[in-house]
């Protein structure tokens, strides 16, 4: 089946679009999409942040899988199969609500990822390295920058390489997830047999509003990304069949790959000992003592023999896993920004596909520069504290990501109305209801990120993030809101810079 055109306003109306799209190469097959989605959705960097909320986190993980994750899979499966053009979410948003809305939304969608790569992911990789290879000691500033800058720019290089080469990073990353999370789950069982596990009563799993407010943003952050392969829509061999296939299979695997390690952490570590940054890494080190090593009275785990070897292997897989998460998102969001560049919603300079690689090299380099700036700035502002750096950047990455879906999710019913004759190989049930529920959940999570507890006890004891007091609520509000507004304004600036491209296409 082939999708009908997006007339009267197709993406390839501009001469610039026609010139750039001819440079793209089709080599993105069914298994590539599945592995790409697994790397996109299953991120190990936030597992500790979820588990730190205790057994209740597992309950909300399952609830949101039903009311958010599955419906979003249904919605994106239709959009991705019906409108498979390069640029994916940018195309859907701009064709539903106009290029200005698409430009702002797409800038938020893009900026999240270099911020995330240079902040949360780089620090997570450093934590795994220091835990298993450096005796738990922090790296010196020069060593920290050497490690993280190599991490960032290896990711950028993978995004620059032609997709038939660069796609091996997501493939390796997907298998690293299977091996790492599978080995951890099996080892938790062995550890439980030998040492016993932390027990939970039914009341520990009881959901609470405070838990929902704390968990819903980061769980949604974990549960978004089905649309990312469609940013390379023109590079897929058969998107209308392969997109739904990849989405539905990755959805089932993703819930399993999140649920098992989170439950494992809760069973092994006391809740008070679980941190957002090191929770998963600490749990790995502790359970691997069954292969060699011991846990001291103060809870410190020391590995030896086979335990040390397997621990080092797990650390390498962890680093590959977080690297592949960053690479897939950079690959996808950079393509979306490049499309907006040649479509008249961003600087034309950025809307260039390399003839040599078939990738948006200019945007890739820009992402690397932004990642580097975020890494250096955040490290200096937090005085080298990895935990503070992790928390600060994660909050910003989550907020910008979620807000961008306020343009993506409502696009489904609008595009059905505007383009009723477009061929849809897959149709989502109850499109208006699904779109409305997802949009409202995203809106709620976005508000709670900026003003935790609003509507109950704003910034009260149950809602204030760790390390913040009620008296600092206005300071926190500004630290979250100002960057978000600034990014939106930059999106408007990007749209304004595309005026000449739009005029050449006869569109203002």
N, C-alpha and C positions, 0 to 999 in steps of 0.2 A: 504494500500500500504506500501511496505517496501523499504527503500533506498538501492541501491546496495552498495557494499563495496567500500572503498576508495583505493583499490588495484591499484598499487603495493606498496603503502606506507601507510597502515592504521594505525590509532592511537594505536591500540592494538597489534602492532608487538613486543613491549617490554614486557618482562616478568613482569616488574614492573607495567606496565599499566594493564595487566590482573589481577594481584593481587589486585591492588587498586580499579579497577572498580567493582570487586565482592562485595565490601563493600557498594556500592551505593544502594539506595532504591527508588523504583518508587512510588511517591505519589504527583506528580506535575500535577494537572489536568487543564482542560480548563479554569475554572473561576480563578484558582490560577494564571495562566499565564496572564490573563486579568488584575487582580488586581496588579500583580507584575509589569506589564508594565506601568500601570497608576502611580504607585509610582516611577518608574524609570524615566519617561518622565516629568511628571507634578511636577515641583519643585517650591515651593512658595518663596524660598530664593532669586531668581533672578528676581522676578516680578517687584520689585522696581527699579532695575538697568535698566530694559527695559523701564518702564514708565517714568523714569527720562529724556528720550530723547524727550518727548512730543508726540503730536498726530502723528508725522511721524513714531513713533515706531509701532503704530497699523498697518500702511500701510506695513511696512517691515515684520511685523509678518505674515500678510496674504500672501504677495509675497513669502516669504521663505517657507510657508506651501505648496505652489503649486510647487515651483521649487526645493525644497530640502526635505521637510518632507515626502511628498507623494512618490516621487521617491525612497527615502531610505527605505520606508516601502515595496515597491515592490521588491527591491533588497534583503533585509534581509529575506523577506518571502520565496524566493526561496532558499537561502543558508540555512536557518534554517530548512526547510522541507526536503531538499535533503541531507544535511549533519548534522544530529541531534546529533552527538557525543558530549559527555561531553567535555566542554572546548570551544565550540562555536567559537568565533572569533579567538582564538589562533589556533584551528584546521584549519579553513579556510585559515588563513594567512600563516601558516607554510606549509600546503600542496600545496599552490599556489606558494610560493616564497622561501621555504626552512626554516629549523628550526632556522637559525640565524636571518632571518628577523622576524620570528614568535616570537623569544625570545625578541628581542628589542621592537617590537610592543606591545607584551603582558606586558612587564614591564611597559611601558608608560600607558597602559590601566589599569593596577592594581594600580600603585603608585598614580594616580589621586585621588583615592577614600579615602584612609586614610588621605590624605592631605585635601581633601574637608570636610570629616567628622570632623576632628579636628580643622578646620579653619572656613570656611564659614558657615557650618550648625550649629556648636556649638555656634558661635557668633550670628547667627540669632535666635536661641532658647533663648539665654540670653537676646537679645533685646526684644523679646516678653514678657519674664518674667518680666524684669525691667519696661517695659511700662505699663503693666496691674497690676502687683502685688507689685511693689516697687516704685510707684509714679514717674516713669521716672528717678529715681536716679540710677547711676552706682553702681554696686556691689563692695564691697571691694575686694582686691586681693584674700584673702583666700576664700571668698564666691564665687567669680568668678570661681576659680579652682575647688571648691567642686561641683558646678553646672555642669560645662562643663565636668569634668572627669566622673561624674555619667552618663551624656548624652552619652559620647563616649563609655563607657564600657557596658552600657545597650545595645547599638547597637551591640557591639562585641559579647556579650552574646547571643543576638538573632540570630546572624549569626552562632554561635557555636552549638546551639541546633539543633537537628534533624529537617529536613525540615517540617515534619508534625506538629511540634510545632512552629518553627521559622517563618513559612509562615503566621502565624496569625498577625504578625506585618505589612506586606504589606496589608493584608486584612483590618485591622483596619485603616491603613494609607489611603487606597483608599476611604473608607467611610468618613474619616475625610475630605478628599479633597472635596467630594461631598457636605457635610454639610457646611464646612467653605466657600467655594467659592459660593455655592448656597445661603447661608444666606447673604453673602456680596453683591451679585448681587441684591437680592430682597431689601435689605436695602438701596442700592444706589438709587433705584427707589423711595422708600419712602422719602429718604433725598432730592432728587431732587424736589419732589412734595412740600415739606415743605419749603425748603430753596433756591431752584434754583440750577442750575449747571453751571459749567464753559462752556461757548460756544466755539465752534471751527468753523472757516471758512474753506472752501475747501482748501485754500492755506496751512493751518496748517498740512494737511495730505499729502502734496506734498513730494515725496521722494527726497532725495539729496544724493550725493555721500558721503559727510561727515557723514551723518546719517547712510548710509549703512556700512561704515568702522567701525563706533562705535558700531553698533548694530549686524552686521552679526556674530561676534564670539559668543556673549552671546546667541543669538537666536539659533544658531546651537548647542551650548552647551545644550540648553533646548530641542532641537529637536532630539537628538541622544539617543540611548539606546534600539532600537528594538531588538538588538541581545542578550541582557542580559539574557533572559530566557534560551537561548541555551547554556549558560555556564553550565547549569544543564541538558543538553540534555538527559543523561542516566537516569535521575530521573523523566522524563516526562512519563505519561502513554500512550500518543499517539501524539508525537511531529509533525508528518507529517500532521495531520489534525488540531491540536490545535494551532500550531505556526501561520499559516496564519490567523486563526480565531482571535486570540488574537491581532495580529499586526494591522489588518485592523479596528477592533472595537476600539482599544485604540487610533489609529491615529485620528479618528473622534472626540472622546471624549476629547483628549488632546488639540486639536486646540481650542475647545469650552472652556475648562477649563482655558486656557491661555488668550484667547481673551476677555472674559467677565470681569475678574478682572482688567486687564490692562486698558480697556476702562473705567471701574468704577473709578479707581484711577485718571485717567486723567480728568474725569468729576467732581470729588470731590475736588481735591487738585490743587492749582496753580503749574505749572511746576517747578517754582523756589523752591517750598517747598518740592518737591519729592527727596528723597535721595535713593541711591542704597541699603543701609542697611535697613532703616526704612520705606521706601515708603509704602509698603503694610500694615504694622502694624499701621502706622500713619493714613492711610485711614480707617482702621477698627475702630480705636478709634473715629475718627471724625464722621463717618456715624452712629455709634451706639448711638450717642447722641439723636437720634430720639426716643429711648426707655427710655431715662433718662439722663440728663446732658446738657451741653451747650458748645459752642465754643466762647472763649474770642476774643476780638478785635485783639489780636496779633496772632490769629490762634490756640492757645492752647486749646485742647479739654479736658473737664473734664466729667467723667461718674458718674452717680449716679443711685440708684434704679435698675430697670430692665436693664438699660443700662450697669451698672457695672457688673451685673450677666452675661449678654450675652457677655460682653467684656472679662470677665474671662474665660468663656466657649470657646470663639473664640481663646484666647491665648493658652489654653490647646490643642485645635485642631491644631493650627499652630505648636506647638512644636511636636505633634504626627506626623504631616505631614512632617516636616523636618527630624525627626528621621527616619521615614519609608523610605524616600528618601535615606538616608545614609545606612540603613540596606540592602535595595535591591541591591544597587551597591556593597556593601561589600560582600554580599552573592555571587553575580555573579562573580565579578572580582577575589575574593579569589579562587573560584573554577577554574577559567581559569589559575591562577598562579600555583595551585596545579597540574593541568593537564600537564602544561609545565614542572613541576618538575619530574613527572614520565614518561614524553615523551622524556626527555633528553635535554631540553632547559632551565633548571633552576636547582638549587641544589636539589638533590634527597631527602634531608632531608625535603624539603617543599612539595614534591609530595607524601604526605601520607594522606589517608582518615581515619578518626577515625572509628574503628570497632563499637564503642558504639553509636556514633551520626550519622555516615554516612556523616560527613562534614569535610572540611580541617582545623582542629582545629589549627594546627601549623601556617598556613597562617593567620587564623583569629586572633590569638594572636599577630603575627607580625604586622598586620594592626592596632591593638589597640595600640601597642607600637609606631608605626610611627605617628598615630593620636595624641597621647599624646605628643610626641616630637615636632610635628608641632604646637600644641596648646601652649605649654610653650614657645617655641622659638619665635613664631610670637607675642605672648602677650608681651614678654619682649622687643623685638626689636621695637615694636610700642608704648612702654611706656603705655600699657594698653588702647590705643585708639581703641575702637571697630570698628569704621569706617575705620581706616587705616588697621587694621588687616583683615577686611572683603575684602577690595579692593585688598590687596596684595595677599591673598590666592586665591581669585576668579580668578585673572589673571593667576596664575600658574596652577590652576585646569583646566581652560578652554583651555590653550595652550597644556598641556599634553594630555588632552582628545582628542582634535581635531586632533593632529598629529597622534594619534594611528589609526584614521580612514583612513589615507593614506595607510595603509596596508589592511584594511578590505574592503573598497569599490572596489578597483581594483581586488579583488580576484574572483568576479563573472565570468567575461569572461574567466579568466585563468582556473578556475575549470571546466567550461563548456568544454574547449578545452582539458584539461588533463584527465577528467573523463566523456567522452561523454555518456557512457552507464549507468551511475548512474541514478536511477529512480528519477524523479523530480515531486512530486505531484502538485507543483505549479511552473510555469515558468514566470519569469519577462519579460515583453515586452521590446524590444530594449535594451538588456543587455549591449552592448558596449557603447551606447550613455548614458544610465542612469549612468553607472559606471564612464564614463569620466566626465560628468557634475558634479556629486557629488564629485569626486576627485578634480576637478579644484576649486570648491567652497570651499572645505576644505583647499586646498593649499592657496588660496587667503586669507581666514580668518586667517590661521596660520601666514602668512607673516605679515598681518596687526596687529596682536597681538604683534608681536615682534617689528615691525617698523611701527607704525600707520601713515597713510598718504603716505607711500612709493609709488612713481609713480605719486604723485601730489605735495603735500607740506609736506614732511616728518616732522612730529612732529610740524606742523604749528599750529596756534591758533585753527583751526577747528578740529584738530586731536589729539592734546596732551591730555592725560588723566588728569582728574581734579587733581590739586595740583602739576602738573609738568610744567616746563617752557621749551622753545625751547633749552636753553643752557644745559639742563639736558638730552638731547636725547640719548647721548652715554651711560650715566649711566643707563637710562631706558632700553636701548637695552641689556646691560650686565645683568641686573637683571632678564630679561626674558629669554635670550639666554643661559646663563651659566647653570642654573638649568636644562634646556631642554637637553643640550648637556650632562650634567652630568648623567641624567637619561638614555639617550641612551647608554652611556658607561657602566653604570651598567647593562643594558640589555645584552650587549656583555659579561660582566663578568659572568652573570647568565648562558648564553649559554655555555661559556667555562667550567663552573662548572658541566655541564651535560655530559661531554665527556665520562665518564665511562658508564653511562646509554646508551648513543648512541652506544658505542662500543659493549655493550652486545647484542644490537639488530642488530649488523652488519651494523650500519649506522654512518658515521663520520659527 
